[in-house]
């Protein structure tokens, strides 16, 4: 998450930053483009992909419609 703050990704327009967690620990941080609802990047500590990487991306992608729905709520 540190790189997200250093590079101020959270300030980008049309960007959603998510934290994938297990037992309260951040596993990977996900950046989603809200215009396309596509994952722009997803990485763990030191910008490394974890063993959960593909599952996290698939989970975000499979819930794109829910994200869109919440944006219009």
Backbone as CSV, one residue per row, in Angstrom:
resi,resn,N_x,N_y,N_z,CA_x,CA_y,CA_z,C_x,C_y,C_z
1,UNK,0.831,-1.197,0.000,0.000,0.000,0.000,0.872,1.256,0.000
2,UNK,2.094,1.143,0.478,2.974,2.301,0.552,3.190,2.986,-0.779
3,UNK,3.392,2.191,-1.837,3.618,2.756,-3.165,2.396,3.521,-3.654
4,UNK,1.203,3.047,-3.278,-0.034,3.728,-3.659,-0.027,5.145,-3.099
5,UNK,0.420,5.294,-1.873,0.443,6.620,-1.260,1.592,7.465,-1.789
6,UNK,2.753,6.862,-1.966,3.900,7.604,-2.481,3.597,8.190,-3.860
7,UNK,2.981,7.393,-4.713,2.696,7.831,-6.084,1.319,8.488,-6.217
8,UNK,0.597,8.554,-5.116,-0.712,9.215,-5.022,-1.729,8.698,-6.047
9,UNK,-1.731,7.387,-6.246,-2.712,6.775,-7.146,-4.132,7.081,-6.698
10,UNK,-4.323,7.196,-5.395,-5.655,7.443,-4.850,-6.209,8.812,-5.262
11,UNK,-5.367,9.699,-5.780,-5.826,11.017,-6.227,-6.254,11.024,-7.694
12,UNK,-5.970,9.949,-8.416,-6.301,9.895,-9.837,-7.813,9.858,-10.028
13,UNK,-8.287,10.672,-10.946,-9.715,10.663,-11.265,-10.069,9.318,-11.880
14,UNK,-11.279,8.859,-11.610,-11.781,7.607,-12.179,-10.953,6.389,-11.775
15,UNK,-10.416,6.415,-10.566,-9.632,5.297,-10.055,-10.207,4.821,-8.728
16,UNK,-10.293,3.509,-8.602,-10.722,2.882,-7.355,-9.554,2.059,-6.846
17,UNK,-9.181,2.254,-5.585,-8.107,1.496,-4.963,-8.742,0.548,-3.947
18,UNK,-8.432,-0.727,-4.098,-8.949,-1.763,-3.201,-7.787,-2.480,-2.525
19,UNK,-8.034,-2.983,-1.326,-7.049,-3.801,-0.629,-7.619,-5.202,-0.466
20,UNK,-6.924,-6.180,-1.010,-7.299,-7.572,-0.805,-6.659,-8.010,0.505
21,UNK,-7.483,-8.517,1.427,-6.985,-8.857,2.761,-7.343,-10.278,3.147
22,UNK,-6.486,-10.859,3.940,-6.750,-12.147,4.581,-6.447,-11.949,6.056
23,UNK,-7.433,-12.230,6.897,-7.292,-12.046,8.347,-6.783,-10.654,8.702
24,UNK,-7.283,-9.634,7.977,-6.928,-8.253,8.270,-5.598,-7.802,7.694
25,UNK,-4.833,-8.708,7.137,-3.537,-8.373,6.549,-3.707,-8.084,5.056
26,UNK,-3.145,-6.983,4.594,-3.208,-6.660,3.170,-2.326,-7.640,2.403
27,UNK,-2.941,-8.318,1.436,-2.225,-9.276,0.603,-1.761,-8.592,-0.683
28,UNK,-2.688,-7.909,-1.346,-2.361,-7.160,-2.555,-3.235,-5.913,-2.604
29,UNK,-2.737,-4.891,-3.276,-3.489,-3.661,-3.509,-3.857,-3.629,-4.985
30,UNK,-5.120,-3.271,-5.254,-5.668,-3.326,-6.603,-6.070,-1.925,-7.045
31,UNK,-5.674,-1.549,-8.246,-6.115,-0.299,-8.852,-7.067,-0.642,-9.991
32,UNK,-8.282,-0.077,-9.949,-9.302,-0.335,-10.956,-9.627,0.972,-11.663
33,UNK,-9.642,0.949,-12.984,-10.053,2.096,-13.791,-11.578,2.103,-13.825
34,UNK,-12.197,3.129,-13.285,-13.661,3.178,-13.185,-14.350,3.460,-14.513
35,UNK,-13.606,3.891,-15.513,-14.213,4.092,-16.839,-14.408,2.755,-17.547
36,UNK,-13.425,1.872,-17.384,-13.470,0.577,-18.069,-13.795,-0.580,-17.129
37,UNK,-13.683,-0.315,-15.831,-13.825,-1.333,-14.783,-12.839,-2.478,-14.958
38,UNK,-11.668,-2.141,-15.449,-10.591,-3.112,-15.616,-9.528,-2.878,-14.556
39,UNK,-8.902,-3.964,-14.124,-7.791,-3.867,-13.191,-6.594,-3.297,-13.943
40,UNK,-6.088,-2.176,-13.451,-4.928,-1.529,-14.056,-3.657,-2.173,-13.521
41,UNK,-3.646,-2.376,-12.205,-2.527,-3.063,-11.582,-2.972,-3.694,-10.278
42,UNK,-2.247,-4.727,-9.887,-2.556,-5.476,-8.676,-1.268,-6.136,-8.222
43,UNK,-0.786,-5.720,-7.050,0.489,-6.244,-6.566,0.480,-6.341,-5.049
44,UNK,1.350,-7.191,-4.566,1.557,-7.331,-3.132,2.753,-6.499,-2.691
45,UNK,3.272,-6.864,-1.545,4.407,-6.161,-0.966,5.581,-6.158,-1.936
46,UNK,6.272,-5.043,-2.006,7.420,-4.841,-2.900,7.046,-5.034,-4.369
47,UNK,5.788,-4.741,-4.711,5.277,-4.878,-6.081,5.382,-6.299,-6.623
48,UNK,5.359,-7.279,-5.732,5.415,-8.686,-6.125,4.001,-9.249,-6.129
49,UNK,3.741,-10.149,-7.054,2.464,-10.846,-7.080,2.507,-11.988,-6.078
50,UNK,1.395,-12.184,-5.390,1.318,-13.257,-4.405,0.679,-14.492,-5.033
51,UNK,0.599,-15.545,-4.252,-0.053,-16.771,-4.722,-1.552,-16.546,-4.967
52,UNK,-2.104,-15.472,-4.448,-3.528,-15.152,-4.600,-3.805,-14.218,-5.769
53,UNK,-2.768,-13.771,-6.451,-2.861,-12.735,-7.480,-3.977,-12.989,-8.500
54,UNK,-3.958,-14.118,-9.152,-4.963,-14.405,-10.185,-6.370,-14.471,-9.607
55,UNK,-6.497,-15.024,-8.409,-7.811,-15.110,-7.761,-8.351,-13.727,-7.438
56,UNK,-7.481,-12.831,-6.997,-7.894,-11.464,-6.669,-8.390,-10.749,-7.922
57,UNK,-7.621,-10.829,-8.997,-8.022,-10.177,-10.248,-9.335,-10.761,-10.755
58,UNK,-9.476,-12.063,-10.714,-10.730,-12.693,-11.155,-11.911,-12.250,-10.301
59,UNK,-11.705,-12.106,-9.003,-12.768,-11.664,-8.101,-13.211,-10.244,-8.429
60,UNK,-12.251,-9.361,-8.652,-12.590,-7.972,-9.005,-13.315,-7.945,-10.352
61,UNK,-12.776,-8.649,-11.330,-13.398,-8.660,-12.654,-14.805,-9.255,-12.620
62,UNK,-15.007,-10.299,-11.842,-16.328,-10.928,-11.789,-17.353,-10.074,-11.048
63,UNK,-16.887,-9.063,-10.325,-17.785,-8.168,-9.605,-17.867,-6.778,-10.228
64,UNK,-17.416,-6.635,-11.456,-17.426,-5.337,-12.135,-18.830,-4.753,-12.213
65,UNK,-19.827,-5.600,-12.448,-21.206,-5.094,-12.537,-21.672,-4.533,-11.200
66,UNK,-21.259,-5.150,-10.103,-21.623,-4.636,-8.777,-20.943,-3.293,-8.512
67,UNK,-19.702,-3.168,-8.949,-18.998,-1.895,-8.794,-19.728,-0.813,-9.577
68,UNK,-20.082,-1.105,-10.821,-20.807,-0.146,-11.670,-22.129,0.251,-11.004
69,UNK,-22.835,-0.733,-10.471,-24.138,-0.481,-9.824,-23.971,0.468,-8.635
70,UNK,-22.926,0.260,-7.838,-22.687,1.120,-6.674,-22.284,2.529,-7.081
71,UNK,-21.651,2.656,-8.231,-21.250,3.988,-8.722,-22.467,4.834,-9.057
72,UNK,-23.543,4.200,-9.475,-24.743,4.952,-9.870,-25.751,5.052,-8.746
73,UNK,-25.478,4.426,-7.632,-26.433,4.442,-6.499,-26.439,5.801,-5.811
